[in-house]
Amino acid sequence: MAYSIMLDAGHGGRDPGAVYNGRQEKDDTLRLALAVGEILQNRGIDVEYTRTTDVYETPYEKAMEANQAGVDLFISIHRNSFPRDNEVSGVESLVYDLSGLKYQIAEAINEELATIGFVDLGVKARPNLVVLKRTKMPAVLVEAGFINSDTDNMLFDQNFDDIALAIAEGILDTLQRNGLIEGSADTSGSVNGSGNSGMTGGNAGGQYENNEFENAVVHDYRVQVGAFRNRTYAERLRGELLEQDFPAYIEDSDGYLRVQVGGYDTLEEAADMERRLKRAGYSTVIVS
């Protein structure tokens, strides 16, 4: 059997992802996922997709889809965003932890993309991202440049085919080095071993059982996910967030029950959490 990879085009349908000057993340990710998939298929890889059209699935549904398909590797493609336009640019990849095949693939993809002109922002561990935590196979989330960076968008548009090839080559070269596919990555897709190699994308960790953050010290920045007058609705949303290991709590002020996540000293840290929540399908706003 051929080595199998599921490609996930981030967002879709009612969830546009990050938006900048009318440009929607969901469109860029779908186009790129399909292009990467075509290259991988031409190299003998068995490719599946979470979506091939503009439809919405939750991150949890995508993870379960990959698990049910029994694929060897999961690659999720996104565009990044920053609170202030044209301030940050570059590519980064996210993994459950900095070990194993997934980490090697993430590093290789970043290195390949850097040859095109992107700044390499490195590989970061994000153990609470659903598509990295709930998948049973090695999983990598690729942030292919910042959508609100004119520099990155120019690179994306002018070098699109090279970007797709870079991502594919980063994957294929790593699989070959690990003996998971045979021969030259240009000609062979044969399998020498299991894609899992004893490594998993993530493990279900302990979950927050109580509203332990409700009386915590309030830091400068928090990410608000909802505001309610009815406690039942607020508790329901908080519970849903905690199930996904988001550190959610309820702030009771001004007659509203505000469901918020985290407490951060810097805007950048809050923005990072906001991006994670948006990828999980939530509408958010940073408050201070």
C-alpha positions in Angstrom: 0.0 0.0 0.0 1.1 3.5 -0.8 2.0 5.9 2.0 -1.1 8.0 2.8 -1.5 11.6 3.7 -4.6 13.7 4.5 -4.3 17.3 3.5 -6.5 19.8 5.4 -7.3 23.2 3.8 -7.9 25.4 6.9 -11.3 27.0 7.5 -14.0 27.0 4.7 -17.6 27.6 4.3 -19.0 30.0 6.9 -15.5 30.3 8.4 -13.3 32.5 6.2 -10.3 32.4 8.5 -8.2 35.5 8.5 -9.3 38.3 6.1 -7.2 41.1 4.7 -8.4 43.6 2.0 -11.0 41.1 0.8 -8.6 38.2 0.7 -9.9 35.2 2.6 -7.6 32.6 4.2 -10.0 29.8 3.3 -9.5 30.5 -0.4 -5.7 30.5 -0.2 -5.6 27.3 1.9 -7.8 25.4 -0.4 -5.9 26.3 -3.5 -2.6 25.5 -1.9 -3.8 22.2 -0.4 -5.0 21.0 -3.8 -1.8 22.0 -5.5 0.3 20.2 -2.9 -1.9 17.1 -3.1 -1.4 17.0 -6.9 2.3 16.9 -6.5 2.2 14.3 -3.8 -0.1 12.1 -5.9 2.3 12.4 -8.8 5.0 11.1 -6.5 3.1 8.0 -5.6 1.5 9.2 -2.4 -2.1 8.2 -1.6 -3.7 11.6 -0.9 -7.0 12.4 0.9 -8.5 15.8 1.7 -10.7 17.1 4.5 -12.3 19.4 1.8 -12.0 20.1 -1.9 -14.7 22.7 -2.0 -15.8 25.7 0.1 -17.4 23.8 3.0 -17.1 24.0 6.7 -16.0 21.3 9.2 -15.0 21.8 12.8 -11.3 21.0 13.6 -12.6 18.1 15.7 -14.5 16.7 12.7 -11.3 17.0 10.6 -9.2 15.1 13.2 -11.8 12.4 13.4 -12.0 12.1 9.7 -8.2 11.6 9.5 -8.4 9.0 12.3 -11.2 7.1 10.6 -9.4 7.1 7.3 -6.3 5.6 8.9 -3.9 7.8 7.1 -0.2 7.9 7.9 0.3 11.7 8.1 -1.9 14.8 8.5 -0.9 18.1 7.1 -3.1 21.2 7.8 -2.5 24.3 5.7 -3.2 27.8 6.9 -2.2 31.5 6.5 -1.1 33.4 9.5 -2.4 36.8 10.8 -1.2 39.5 13.2 -3.2 42.2 14.9 -1.4 45.0 13.1 -1.1 44.9 9.3 2.3 44.6 7.6 4.2 44.3 10.9 5.1 40.6 10.8 5.9 38.3 7.9 7.2 34.8 7.5 6.3 31.1 7.7 6.0 28.9 10.8 4.8 25.4 11.4 3.0 24.1 14.4 3.2 20.6 16.0 1.9 18.9 19.1 5.4 18.7 20.6 9.0 19.3 19.3 9.8 15.6 18.7 9.5 12.8 16.2 8.6 12.6 12.5 6.2 15.5 12.7 8.9 17.9 14.0 11.3 16.8 11.3 8.7 17.4 8.6 7.8 20.8 10.0 11.5 21.8 10.0 12.0 20.6 6.5 8.9 22.4 5.2 10.1 25.7 6.8 13.5 25.3 5.3 12.1 24.7 1.8 9.8 27.7 2.1 12.7 29.9 3.3 14.5 29.2 0.0 11.6 31.0 -1.8 12.2 34.2 0.3 10.0 33.7 3.3 11.3 34.5 6.8 11.6 31.2 8.7 9.9 31.9 12.1 10.6 28.3 13.2 8.6 25.4 14.5 6.4 25.8 17.6 4.6 23.4 19.9 0.9 23.9 20.1 -0.4 20.9 22.1 -3.9 22.4 22.5 -4.8 22.7 18.8 -7.5 20.2 18.1 -6.1 19.0 14.8 -2.7 18.3 16.4 -4.0 16.9 19.7 -6.8 14.7 18.5 -5.2 13.1 15.4 -3.6 9.7 16.0 -0.9 10.1 13.4 1.9 12.6 13.1 0.4 16.0 12.3 1.8 19.3 11.1 0.0 22.7 10.7 1.8 24.9 8.2 1.3 28.7 8.3 2.2 29.7 4.8 2.9 33.4 5.4 0.9 36.2 6.9 -2.3 37.1 5.0 -2.1 40.7 6.3 1.5 41.1 5.1 1.8 42.5 1.6 5.3 41.0 1.4 4.1 37.5 2.1 1.1 37.9 -0.2 3.4 38.9 -3.1 5.6 35.9 -2.4 2.5 33.7 -2.2 1.0 34.9 -5.5 4.2 35.2 -7.5 5.7 31.9 -6.4 2.6 29.8 -5.8 3.8 26.7 -7.7 7.2 26.9 -5.9 5.4 27.1 -2.6 3.4 24.0 -3.3 6.5 22.2 -4.4 8.4 23.3 -1.4 5.8 21.9 1.0 5.6 18.6 -0.9 9.4 18.3 -1.1 9.7 19.0 2.7 7.4 16.1 3.3 8.8 13.7 0.8 12.5 14.3 1.7 11.8 13.6 5.3 9.8 10.5 4.6 12.6 9.2 2.4 15.3 9.9 5.1 13.2 8.0 7.6 12.8 5.0 5.2 9.1 5.4 4.9 9.2 5.7 1.1 11.8 4.2 -1.2 14.1 5.6 -3.7 14.1 9.1 -5.2 11.2 11.3 -4.0 10.8 12.2 -7.7 9.9 8.8 -8.9 8.8 6.5 -6.0 6.0 6.3 -3.6 6.6 2.8 -2.2 6.3 2.3 1.5 9.1 0.8 3.6 7.3 1.1 6.9 4.4 2.4 8.9 3.8 6.1 8.8 3.1 6.2 12.5 6.5 4.8 13.5 5.3 4.7 17.0 4.7 8.4 17.1 1.3 10.1 17.6 0.2 13.6 16.7 -1.0 14.3 20.2 -2.4 12.9 23.4 -5.5 13.9 25.3 -4.2 15.7 28.4 -6.0 16.6 31.6 -8.9 18.9 31.2 -10.1 21.8 33.4 -12.9 20.5 35.5 -13.8 23.7 37.3 -14.0 27.4 36.7 -10.5 27.7 38.2 -9.7 30.9 36.4 -12.7 32.8 37.6 -10.9 34.4 40.5 -7.5 34.6 38.9 -5.4 37.8 38.6 -6.5 39.6 35.5 -3.7 40.4 33.1 -3.7 43.1 30.6 -5.1 41.2 27.6 -7.7 38.4 27.4 -9.6 36.9 24.5 -13.3 37.1 24.8 -15.5 34.5 23.1 -18.9 35.5 24.2 -21.0 37.6 26.5 -24.4 36.5 28.0 -27.0 37.5 30.5 -28.0 33.9 31.0 -25.5 31.9 33.1 -26.6 28.6 31.5 -25.4 29.8 28.1 -22.2 31.1 29.5 -21.4 27.9 31.3 -22.2 25.9 28.2 -19.7 27.8 26.1 -17.1 27.7 28.9 -17.5 23.9 29.1 -17.2 23.5 25.4 -13.9 25.5 25.4 -12.5 23.6 28.4 -13.3 20.3 26.6 -10.8 21.5 23.9 -8.3 22.5 26.6 -8.7 26.3 26.2 -8.2 27.9 29.6 -11.7 29.5 29.7 -13.4 31.2 32.6 -16.4 33.5 33.2 -16.0 37.2 34.2 -19.1 38.6 35.8 -19.2 42.4 35.2 -21.6 45.1 34.1 -24.6 42.7 34.1 -22.9 40.4 31.6 -21.3 37.0 32.0 -18.3 37.3 29.7 -16.6 34.0 28.6 -12.9 34.7 28.2 -9.8 32.8 27.6 -6.4 33.3 29.2 -4.7 36.3 30.7 -1.6 37.7 28.9 0.9 40.4 29.6 1.4 41.2 25.9 -0.8 41.8 22.9 1.2 39.3 20.9 0.4 36.5 23.3 -3.2 37.3 23.2 -3.2 37.5 19.5 -1.7 34.0 19.3 -4.5 32.6 21.4 -7.1 34.5 19.3 -5.7 32.8 16.2 -6.0 29.4 17.8 -9.6 30.1 18.9 -10.5 31.3 15.4 -9.1 28.2 13.9 -11.3 26.3 16.2 -14.3 28.1 14.7 -15.0 30.8 17.4 -15.7 34.5 16.9 -13.4 36.4 19.2 -12.2 39.8 20.4 -9.2 40.8 22.4 -10.1 42.8 25.5 -8.0 44.6 28.1 
